Amino acid sequence: MNFPTPAIVPQAAVRPLPRALLLLLCLAYVVPGFFGRAPWKALDITTYGYSLELAQGKTSWLAPSILGLNPDAEGLLPYWLGAWAIQAFGSVIPADMASRLPFAALLWLALMATWYAVYYLARSPGAGPVAFAFGGEASEIDYARAMADGGLLALIACLGLAQPSHEASSYVVQLTGVCFVFFAAACIPNRFALPLTVGGIGLLILALSGAPTYSVLMGLGAALILALTPVNTAQRNKSLQASIAFAVMSVLALLLAVYLHQWQWRILPAQEFRQFQSLLELLVWFVWPAWPLALWSLWIWRRQIADWRFVHRHLWLPILLGALALINTITTNPGDRALLLGLPAFAALAAFALPTFRRAMAALIDWFTLLFFSAAAITIWVIWLAVYTGVPAKPAANVARIAPGFVANFSLPLFLVALLASLAWCGLVFWRARRNRPEIWRSLVLPAGGTVLSWILLMSIWLPMLDYGRSYTAQVEALAKVLPTPSQAGCVAIGNLGRAQIVALQAQGGWQLTPMHTDTANTCRWLALPIEGARSAHSHGIDEDWEPYAVVPRPTDKNAEIVIYQRKQD
């Protein structure tokens, strides 16, 4: 006998969020951050650099490198995607912007896959609402759509999703792979061919983007859930077939990763595992506001979770994926990027807390969200005003200290975008506050809207400042005043520069670089060293052939200064 569901939901509570508004919200979240900026340090610009090398045919597709340096992030697929986009669109738009197009599309697909995953989980046995004695309970389809809306809003609202998901990096690709597998395991056995295909693609994406172990564990975990989840007789064969297919696809993904030399040991030594306190601090802000709802969901659905006779797929599937992400966060670096892969699972668990909310809890979330994001928006506007007008003086002085040399240039289009986003937030608050709405997703409208508002403000009125601080544009422009033009400078020898700096000098500056200890470097008139390398230059005999010429700083990073040497004339 199955335990009764704690979801008591009338039909009035499952009115779906208007599709146009939901799509507009997703579009407003995805687009800002991918366009209108230079490549950022460090994953963003290095992905662009390797993609550009591939697109120009300067390196091998199976072992991409820049001046003999392999990527510091595992995986081949991110660089392939960027290279294909540059080849397809590089003649129409700037190459760095073209290289980010696939990652914007992948983020959009990840949001879609999460919506459909929660939709099908909500239609699982034991996930639906209680049937009322005299009718009036929510219908299965409408309930599933409302839950999917809540799950998507919970994912967008997660604070940790914003920055990593808008970088051209392997982590965006991995996130999409996780969402694909999540969707496939949630959709079967309601549908078969499409989710199985999408699940196979997701496992392949993970295996080729630096997460082959994660691919295998997710595939085997999904296979286990599908094998143990009871279904009716007509669907049992499909479920078992899908379970076997997931296991086989996991093995094939593993073999492909081994064949392409993508299998690497990334588990940290035991003494370097992330400690409980640091993990808790990361969870508190990175998964906010989904984690309190997920914990409430685990508590309110605890009887279904503890029922060993019936494996409830709508609970155990996100629990499995969330636990896998937590283990990955503890045992690998960087922890925040590892935790990124668990956000869809936490969002799904958060969605299943919504039908059990009382009015007081929903009101508490609304008020906290309103105060938090309104204060954040006001802070962003005040600092922007201080930078452009000098009033208030203290924020302006802080920005001048953090980003010395930044010159504020007013942009009317960016200002209008920020203004429209702020007005939309005011309208959303008015809509939410004017009446007590019955929809189960209402508690996540303000968190998702506030996150989107903050992200749009950062990527509009703050974009020039962020671009100045996070890109290498200012340093490349300063180097252009020191070095001759690329056609006049010839080759520039380099020693111990980081991958991001190499890409900035090659792709953004246009200079032809060559490693210092090569025969080609003997013909170079210029040498570029990092500041740490320059301090030890005398011990390497560099001063015998070179003389210091200039020190070019990166305004927002004192450790990224580049020292330029000129070859001594005979």
N, C-alpha and C positions, 0 to 999 in steps of 0.2 A: 504494500500500500504506500502510495506516495504522500508526502507531506503537502498540505495545502499551500498555495502560493500566497505570499504576503501582499501581493499587488491587488489593491481594491480600487479599481479605476472605472468611473462612469464614462459613457460615450462623449459627454461634453468635454472631458479632460484630454481627449486625444485628437483635437483639431490640429491638423498639421501646420507647421510653419509655412507660410506662402513660399512656393518654389522660387519665385523671382527674387524674394528677399534673401533666401538661403544661398542662392547662386551668387547674388551680388555681394553677400558677406564673404563668401569664399574667394571671389575675385578680388575684393578689396584686401584680403589677407595675403593672397598669393603674389599679386603683381608688384606691390611696393617692396623694394629691397633687391629685386632682380635686375631692375633697369635704372638707367640714369646715373650710374656710378662707375667708378673705376674698380678694377679687381682689388679685393681687400686681402690683408695679411691674415693667415698665412696659407691655409688650405685653398682658399678661393683663387689666389693668384697662381699658386703652384699647379692646381688643376688646369687652369687656363694655359700655363706655360707648356705642360706636357701635351695637352690637346693640340696646341698650335704646332708643336714639333711633329706630332703625328699627321696633322692635316697637311703640312708642308713636305711630308715624306722624308724628314731628316732623322727619323729613328724607327726602330722596329715596333710593330703593333703588338707583338707578344712580349717585348721587353723595352718599354719606353724609357728614355733617358734624356737628360740635358747635360751636355758636356761631361758625359760619363757618369753622372749621378742618377741613380734610380730613385723613383718616388719614395718619400718617407711614409706614405700611406699605402696600405695594401690595396690590391684590386686593379683590374684592367678596364672594367666596364665604364667607370666614370670618365676616363680619358678618351675611350672610344666614342662615347656619346658627345663629348665636347668637340672632338675632332670632326665627327660627321656633321655636326651642326655648323662648324666653321666652314667646312667644304660646301655645305648647302646654302648658307645664308651670309657667309663672310664677305661676299662681294656687294651685298645690299646694306648691311648694317655693320658696325664695328665688330671686329673679331671677338673681342672679349665679351660683348653683349651676346653675340651669336652663341658662344660657348656656354652661356648660362640658360639658354632657351630650354634644353632638355630637362634641366633640373627644375625649372618652373613647372613644366608639364608633369614631371614626376610627383611634385608636391600636390598638384591638383588631383592626380590619380590616387595618391595616398588618401586624400580626404574623401574622395568618392568611394574607395574600397572600404574605408572605415564605416561610412554611412551604410553601405549594403551589408557589411558584416554584422553590425548591430541590428539591422532590420531582420536578417534571417535568424539571428540568435533569439530575438524577441518572439519569433514564431516557433521556437523549439518547444517540445513537450515540457510542461512545468514552468514555462516562462510567462505564460499569459495571465491575464487578470482573473480574479474570482468571478464565477458566474452568479449573478444576483437571483434571488428567489423569484422575483417578478419581472426579470429582464431589465434592460437598460445598461448592462455592462458594456465595456468597450469592445468593438469588433476586432477580430484578430489582425486584419490588414491595417486598420487605422491605428491600433495600438502599436504595431510594429513600426509604422512610419513615424509616429510621435517619439518612440524610443530612439529610433535612428537619428532623428533631429537632435534629441538630447545628447546622444553620443558624439555626434559631429560638433555640436556646440562645446561640449566638454573638452574635446581634443583641441579645438581652436583656442579655447580659453587657457590652456596650459602655458604658463609663462616660459617654460624651457623650450617650447617648440619654435618660438619666433626666430631667433638668430640662427641656430644650426640648420633649420629647414630652408633658409634663404641663402645659403652658401653653396657654391658649386663644389661639392665634395662627395666622397664616397658615402658619407652618413645619410645624405638625402636619398641616395640610391638604395641603401640598406633599409631605410624607413619604408620606402615604397615596396620593396620585396617583402618585408614583414606584413604590411597591410594586405598585399596580394594573398599571401598564405593564410592570413587571418580570415579574409573574405572567403577563400575556397573552403576552409574547414568549417566555417559557419554556414555556408550555403548548402553543402551536401548534407542529406540526400534530397533536399527540395529540388535541386537541379544537379546535373551530373557533368555533362561534357564541358560546358563553359567554366565552371569553377575548377574543375580538374586541370584544364589548360592554364588558367590563371595561376593556380597553385604551383604548377610546374615552372611557369615563368618566374614566379616569385622566388622559388628555391634556386633557380638558375641565376637570378639577379643577385641574391645573397652570396652565392658561391663565387661570382665574378667581381664582387665589389668589396672584397676584403673580409667577408664573414662566412667562410665555408663551414666552420664548426657550428655557427649559429644556424646555418641552413640545414645541416643534418639534424641538429637537435629539434628545430622547429618542425621539420618534416616527420620525424619519428614521433614527436609529441602529438602532432595532428593525427597521425595514423593511430596512435593509441586511443585518443579521445573518440575517433570515429568507430573504432572497433568495440569500445566499451559502452557507447551511448546506445540505449535501447531504442529501437524504432519499430514501426509496425512491420508485418510480414512482407508487405509489398516493397518496402524500402530497405529491408535488411540486406539483401544481396547487393544493392548499390552501395550501401554504407561499407560493407566488407570489401567490395572491389575497390572503392576509393581509398580505404585504409591500406590495402596492399599496394595500390598505385603510389601513394605518398611515400611508403617505405622504399619502394623501388626508385622513385625519383630522387629521394634523399641520397641513396647510394650512388646513383648516376651523377648527381651534383658533386658528391665527394670525389668521385673518380675524375671528373672534369677538372676540378680544382687541383688535384694532384698532378694531372697531366700537364696543366698550364703553369705548374710551379707556384700555385696560389695558396698552398697549404703551409701555414707558418704557425709556430708555437708562440702565442701571445699571452698566455696565462702568467701573471706576475708571481715571483717567489712568495711563499706564504707570509713572510715577515713584511711584505709590502702590500698586503691586502688592505683595502679601504676599511678603516675602523668604523665602529658603529656610530660614533658621534658625527664623523664627517659624512657618512652615508645619510644619516638622519637630516643633517643640515641641507644636503643636496636635494633630498626628497621634498623637504618642506617648501622650498621655493621653486624647484624645477617642475614639480608635478602639481603645483597649485593651480586651480582649486579642485582638481580631480581626486587627489588623494584622500581628503576627508570624506568625500562622497563614496569613494571606493571602500574605505574602511566601514562606513555605515552600511553599505551594500553587503559586505561580508558578514556583518553582524545580523542584519535583518533577514538575510537568506541563509543563516547558519544551519538551520535544520535540513535544508535541501543539500547543502554542501556536505554535511556529516552523514547523509543517507548513503551508506555503502552499497545498498541494493539497486540504486538508480543513479547513474552518473549524469548529472544535469549539465548538458553541453554549454548552455548559456552562462554558466558560472565557472565550470572547470576549464574551459578553453581560455578565457581571459586570465584566469588564475595561473594556468600553466605558462602563458606567454609573459605575464607580469613577473612571475618567479624567475623565469629564464633571464629576463632583462636585469633583475636585481642581482642575480648571481654574476652576470656579465659585468655589471657595474662594480661589484666588489673585487673581482679578480683581474680586471683589465684597465688599461688607461687609454684615452681619457675617460673618466667616469661619467661625465655629463653626456658625452656622445653615446656611450653605451646605454645609458638610461633613456635616451631618446627613443630607442627601439621598443620600449615598454609603454610609451604613451598611448598608443591605440588600445592596448589592453586595459590600462587604467581608465581611459575614457569610457570603454564599454561597461566596466564595473560601475563607474559613476552613473551611467545611464540607468542601470537597474536599481539605483537608489531612489530615483525620481518618483516612481509610483508610490513609494512608501513615506514620502515627506509629509509632515504636518505643516499647517499654515505658518506657525511661528518660526519653524526652521527655515522655510522659504523666505520669510520676511527678513530674518537675520542675514541670510546670504545676500539678499538684495541691498540692504542698507550698508553692509560692509563693502560690497563691490562698488556701490555708488560713491561712497566716500573715498575709497582707495583710488579708483581710476579717475575720478574728478580731480582729486589732489594731484595725481600724476600728470594729468593733462594741463592743469594750471601751472605746475612746475615747469613743464616743457615750454609752455608759452612765455612764462616770465623770463626764463633763461634766454630764449630766442630774442625777446624784446630787449634784454640787457645787452646782448651781443651787438644788436643792430643800432641801439640808441644810447648805450652806456648807462641806462637807468633800469633797474637798481644797479648800483656800482659794484657791489660785492660779487654777484654772479658774473658780471662782465670781467672782473679782475681774475676770478677763478678760471674762466675759459681762456683768458690771455696767458695765464700761467701754465695751463695744461697743454694748450695748443699755440705756442708762440709763433708769431708770423702769420696767423690766419687773418685773412681779409674778408670781411663780411660783404657779400654782394646780394642785394635783395632780388628775389626771383618771384615775380607775380604768379606764374603758374603753380609753383610749390606752395605759395601762400594761400591761393584759392583752394587747393586740394586740402590743406590743413583746416581751413575755415569751414569747408563743406563737411569734413569729417567731424569737426566739433559741433556743428549744427545738427548733424545726424545723431550724435550722441545725446544732445539735449532732447531731440525728438523721441529717441528711444527711451530715455528716462521718463519723459512725460507720458508716453504710451504705457509704460510699465506701472507708473504710480497712479494713474487716474482711476484705475479700478482693479479689483481683485480678480485676476484672470485664472481660469481653472486649468489651463493646459499644463501637462506634467513637465514640459520642457521650459516653463517660464523662469525657473530659478537659474538657468544657465544663459539666458538671453543677455543679461547685463554683464556677466563675466566675459562672455565671448565678444560682445560689442565693445567692452572696455579694452580688452586686449588688442582688438583690431584698431580701435581709436589710437591707442598709444603707439602701435607699430606704424600707423600711417603718419602720425605726427613726427615720429623719429625719422621716417623715410621721406619726409617732405621738408618741413622748415629746418630740421636738424641735419638733413642729408649733406649739405656742404661742409658742415663741421665734422660729421662722422667720416665723410669721404676724405677730408684733409688728414684726419687722425689715423684712419685705418688703412689707407692706401699708401702707395709709394710715389704718388704723383708729385708731391712737393719735393721729395728728394731727387727724383729724376729731373725735374725742372731746374733744381739747383745744380745738378751735375752737368746739365746742358750749358750752363753758364761757365763751367770750368773746362770741360772737355770740348774739343772741336766737334763739328757735326760728324755723324757716322761716316759720311763719304770722305771726309778729310782726316778723321782720326785713324783710319785703318783698323787694325785689331787692338783690343784692349785686353791685356793680361789680367787675370784675377787669381786670387788665392784665398781659399777658405771662406768665400762668401756663401751665405745661405741660399737655399733654392729660391726662396721668394725674392731675394735681392737680385739673383741672376736673371730670373724671369723679368723683373722690373727693368733691368738695364737692357736686356735683349728685346723684349716685346714692346715695352713702352718707350725706351730710349732709342732703340734701333742700332745700338753699337754691336759690333762683332766681337764676341768674347772668346777667349781661349785660356785654358788652364795655365798657370804660371810655369809649371815644371814640364813643359813640352817644347819640342823644337820650334813650333810656330811662334811661341811666346818670345823667342829671341829677336824676332823682327818687329815686335810691338814697341811703340813709343810711350805707351801709357800703362800703368799698373794700378789696379784697385784692390785694396785690402780692407777688411773690417778693422775696426779700431783696436780690437784685441790682438789681431794679427800684426798690426802696425807696431804695437808696443814691443813685440818680440822680433821685429824685423831685423835688428842688428845681429841677433844670434843666428839668423838664417843667411847672412851675407847679402841681404838685399841692398844695403846702403852702398855697396861697392859699385853697383851699376845704376842705381836709382837715387833720385833726390826727391824729398817731399815737395809736393806742389800745392795741395789744398786739402782741407778737411771738410767734407760735406755731411752735415747732420741730417738726420730724420727728425723733424721738429718735435714729434710726440714720443720719441724713443731714443734716449741718450746712448743706449747700447747698440744701436743700429747705424752709428756713424761710419762713413766710408772715407778712407784716406787715399788720396790720389797721388801717385808718384809719376814723375817724368824721367825717362831714360836720360842719363847724362850724355852730353854731346862729346864726341871724341876730339 
